[in-house]
Amino acid sequence: MSIFMNWIWSSGKPKQVSSTDASHDPRLRFHMQTFIDNTEPPASFKASEVAQAMSPTELANLGYERWEELMPAVIELAFELREIGDCEIMKKGKVLPDDVGPYDIEGGIRIRRVADFEFQSTTFGSRDAWLT
């Protein structure tokens, strides 16, 4: 099919949305909130579990073929929810300090609902302590 014909009769496959747009998708937010609501602190869950909970249709509606492509959006959403106090983000068993953002980390993270009290022994004192 020529480029002109493709332009007129598109394949119907949605274009992949940016991770920021995907992080605002109501289906992704529903899955994240479900995990947060159903995980009692101090238990936590992997960010990848949220992405894996998305159905193939939900992924396709966002323009993704695999759950791994959704991970930047899941991480952005987790940090957004942390900003409003809904969850804590953990790396290597320690709660990340507030000055660590989504682009400061590498690898997997864990997420947990904020408890009524804080475990001071599990939090890093500063961003510098986490980065070393």
Secondary structure, DSSP 8 states (H G I E B T S, - for coil): --HHHHHHS---------HHHHHT-HHHHHHHHHHHHT--TT--EEHHHHHHHS-HHHHHHTT-SSGGGGHHHHHHHHHHHHHTTSEEEEETTEE--TT--TTS--S--EEEE--SS--GGGB-SSHHHHH-
